[in-house]
Amino acid sequence: MENLCADKDRVVALRYIMRNGKGEMLEDTMQASPVNYLHGSAGILPALQQQIKGLGAGDKKKIYLFKENSEADDDFEFDVIIDDVREALPEEIALGYPVQITAKICEDDCECYDVQSSK
């Protein structure tokens, strides 16, 4: 399966600049570590997820959320960069949010990991 933001069960890492309806910058994560969320879960607004759907790593998009068409309490503009999209682990799907994985090689034919919440 392609690494695109699909309907659900993909962990998406993104950075963004968020502005309100007056154009005032509210948040800028462009120089920070990416924000991770489980696409299809309640991690971010469904209206925002809908506009990210179909994007893949390296894609950039300007997204508009208008209060009359979403759960938002104001109009918002986002400049979004998708850093990574990967299949969610079964644990992430069960929890409803991404987890931080610390990989360790157990033997030649298996990979082990410790699950820690990144919420």
Secondary structure as GFF3:
##gff-version 3
##sequence-region A 1 119
A	DSSP	beta_strand	10	20	.	.	.	ID=ss1
A	DSSP	beta_strand	25	28	.	.	.	ID=ss2
A	DSSP	beta_strand	35	39	.	.	.	ID=ss3
A	DSSP	alpha_helix	46	52	.	.	.	ID=ss4
A	DSSP	beta_strand	60	65	.	.	.	ID=ss5
A	DSSP	three_ten_helix	67	69	.	.	.	ID=ss6
A	DSSP	beta_strand	76	87	.	.	.	ID=ss7
A	DSSP	alpha_helix	90	95	.	.	.	ID=ss8
A	DSSP	beta_strand	99	107	.	.	.	ID=ss9
A	DSSP	beta_strand	110	117	.	.	.	ID=ss10
###
